[in-house]
Amino acid sequence: MAKLLKKVKAKAKLALNRVITNAGLFVFTHNRKLKDIQKKKNIQYGKFSLQKYDLIAPNTAKKLPVVFYFHGGAWSSGDKYGYTMFCSHLAQKGYIVCNIDYRLMPKVGIKTCIADCILAIRHFAKHSETLLKKYDFSATPNFENTFLVGDSAGAHISSLIAGLSAQKNKKLPIKISALGLYYGVYDFEHLDDDPSPIMQDLNNYWLIAENNPKEIYKKISSTNYISTNYPPCFLTSGEIDKLHFQTEVFVKLLKSYNIQIDYLSFNKSRIDAEHAFLNAGFLPSAKEAFERLTNFFEKYKEW
């Protein structure tokens, strides 16, 4: 009975986080139509309702690099809608952007969240010619020049997929040129020392809900998949963010393998660099990070 009550309490905390996250997205999301940008929403890549992605691309008859975007929300909340403007601005820079929804905890486990994102990548790569023709897109994708971008949980998913691909644990129909990682979580094996309340809540949930959480933590820690083949990374986080240390640890690890990085760290005086600043695109931190991200990606674009 005690274990059941703990599980109910942990699920309730996840539900509260979902309400807070979705409310924040509602307040700060102001999507509008951008000139010369084509969109197609809610393309189904699986049989479940959340297995959908949006395609966003410039109206140009060129072969363009591809960005896959994975949203944040502690693997239990958020959705692609809150990132439509961010992805549209990326498209304006000359990318075909695939903005992905995936199933969420606690209805599924975290490994299913990751598996959905991999499935979405494979689906678009396989069906891109048919989809882009069907919805009258002008651009064509270059999957040999692909970028993964995400914030928070989405940064974790991006970094993990890149590590699995680099170590050939997962064979993907794309070549990953670089990553864009906003205030992510990369190490799950030391959650007992994690100062972030949301990660403590998640740790408590996983310890109850999973049969072998330590083995899962090992498998989903991006820190366990870094090698000299890991792609270049843009990373950003603010010292005011309780998850900031995760980025600091990951940056040090990447540097130890001589991975090319650009690290934008905002000091404690930057109150505009709290967690999820990407979603408030009007903030100076969000604008600065976007400029640094796109400038970094330009180095790895193929023309």
N, C-alpha and C positions, 0 to 999 in steps of 0.2 A: 504493500500500500504506500509506504514512504517513497519508494522509487517511482511509483505512478504519479504521486503528487508532485515530485520534483520534475518529472517529465512534463506535466501539465503546466507547471510554473514556468519552465524553460520555454515551452511553446508560446505561452502568453507573452513573454518578453519579446520573442520573435515577432509576434503579431503586433505588439506595440511599436517595435522598430519599423515594421512595414507601414503602419499608419503614419508615423512621423516622417518617414522618407517620402512616401507618396504625397503627403501634404506639402512638403517642401518643394517637390517637383512641380506640383500644381501651382504653387505661388510663383516660382521663378521661371517656369516654362512659358515663353511667349513666342510660339512658332509663327512664322510668317513666310510668305512665298518670296523666294529670291529670284532675281532676273536670270534667265538662261540656265536654270537648273531644272532637271527632269526628276520626277519622283514616282515610284510605285510602292504603295504600302501593302503590308500584310501578305507577303508571299509565303505560302505554307511550305515548310520543309520536312514536316512530320505530321503524324495524325493527331497530336495533342494541340489544344487551343493556343498555348504559348509558344509553340514551335513555328514562329513566323519571323520574317525579316523584311525590312524596307530597303529598296534600292534607290540611291540618290546619285545623280551624275550630271556633269555639265553637258549642255546641248552642243556637242562638238563631235564631228565624225573622225575621231582620233582613237588610236589604241592607247589606253591609259592604265597606270598602275591602280591596284585595288587596295582599299582599306576595309578591314573587318573591324567593326566596333562592338565591344561588349560592355554593357552598362553595369554600374555599381548598384549597391543596395544590400550588402552583407549576404549575398546569395539567397536572400529571402524576400526581397522587395525591389521596387524600381521597375522601369520598363523602357523600351526603346524610344517611346514618345518624348521623354524628357531630354533626349539627345538629338532630336531632329535638326535643330538649328546648328548645333556644333558640327554634326555630320554634313549639313548643307554648306557650311563655311569651308569644311575640308574639301567637299566636291568642287567648290569654286577655285580651289588651288590646283585642280587638275587631277582628281581621283574619281574612280567609281567607288562609292561607299556602300557597304552592306551593313546595315544597322540591325543588330540581332536581339531578339527576345529569346529567352530560354526558361524552362521550367524552374520553379523556385522551391526552396525549403519552406516549411517542413513536409510538404506533399511529396517531395523527392529528396534524395540525399545529395550532398555536394558533388559527388562523382557524376551524378546524372546531369547536374548543371553544366559541368565541363563537357560531358559526352554530347549534350545537345549542341553546344557551340561548335564542336568538331564536326558534328553532322551538318550543321548549317554551312560551314566552309565547304564541305564536300558537295553539298547539294548545289550551291551556287556555281562552284567550279564545273560541275557536271552539266548543269542545265543553263548556263549563262547565255549561250548562243540563242537557244529557244526563247528564254525569258526576255532578253533584251530586244529581240525581234518582235515578239508578241506585244510588248508594251511600247514599241516605237522609240526605243532609246537610240541615240545617234552613236554613242561611244562604244568601243569594244574593249574587253578587259585583257590586261597582261598579267597573268597569274605567276609569271616568272619574276614579277616585281610587286610583291605584296607586303602590306604593312598591317600589323595588329595594334589596336589602340583600345585602352580601357581605363576606367577609373575605379579605385577601391577594389571591390570584388572583381570587377571587369579587368583591372590591371593584373590581378592574380591570375585570372583565366588566360589572359594574353601571354603573360610570362611563362605559365606552365605549358601551354600549347607549344610555345616557341622552344622550350627546353625538351619536351617530348620529341618534337620534330628534329631538333639538332642532334639528339642522341639516338635518333632513328627508332625510338620506342613507338612512335606513331608515324606512319607514312601518309603524307598529305599531298594533294594534287596542286600544291602551291610552293613557291619559293619565298621565304620570309626575308625581306630586305632589312627591316628595322622595326622597332617597337616604340610605342608611345605609352608611358606608364604614369598615371596620375595617382599619387598617394595610395599605393597598393599594399596588400598583405602577401608576403612571400615565404615566411617561415612559420610553420604551424607546430613545430616540434618543441617550442619553448613558450607555449601559451600560458603556462603557469606563472611566467614572469611578465606577461603582457599587461601594460598599464591601461589599455583601452577597455572601457566598460562593455562595448559591444562584443569585443573578442572574448572577454570573460564570460559574457552571457552565452556566446556561441560555444565556447569550450564546455561550459556546464551542460549545454544541450547535447553536444556530441558525446560526452562521457556517459550520458544516460541512454541516448538513442542508438548509438552504434555499438556493435558487438566487440569490435577491436579498433577503438579510436586511434591508438598510437600507430597502428599500421596504416590507417587512412592518412593520418597527419604526415607520415613519412612519404607516402605516395603523392600527396597533393602539395608538398612544399617545393616551390620553384627553386629554392636554394639547393635542392638535391639534383638538379638537372643542368647546372652550369658547366660549360666546357669551353674550350677555345673556339668551338663552332657556333657558339651562341651569337645571335644577331646584335647589331648595334642598338643602343637604347637611349631614348630621351626619357628622363625621369624628373618628376617634380613633386614637392611636398612642402608643407609649412611647419616650422618648429612648434607652432601653436596647436597643431594637430596631434592628438594622442597616439595616432598610428605612425607618426613621423619616424620613429626609430626603426620601423620595418624597412623604410626606404633607405635609411642610413646603412643598415646591415647589408642590404642588397647591393647598394652602390660599392661598398668596400669589397664585396665578393666579386662583383663584375670587374673591378679594377685589378684584383689579384689574378684574373685570367686575361688581363689586357684587352678586355672588350671595349670597343669604342662607345663612349657615353657622352651625353650632355646632361648635366645635373643642375636643375634650377631649384635651389633651396631658399625658401623665404624665412627670414629671421623672426624672432618672437614679436617684434614690433609691428609686423605685418598682420594686423587683425583681419585683413581681407583674404588670408591664406588658411582659414579654417578648413576642416574636412569638407569635401564636396563643393569647393569654390568653382569648379568647372561649370556647375549648373547655373551659376549666376554670372552669365557672360558679360555683364556690364562692369564687373569688378576689375580693377587694375591687374590683380593677380591672374585672373582668367585670360585677360587680353595678352599679358606678357607671356604666359605659358603657351598660349596658342601660337604666338609669333615664333617663340623658340622651337616649339614642336615642328611647325611647318618648315622653318629654316633648316632644321636638322634633317628632316625627311628629304629636302631638296638634294642633299648630298648623295642620296641613295636612289634617286629616281633614275629610271632608264628612259631615254628619249629615242 
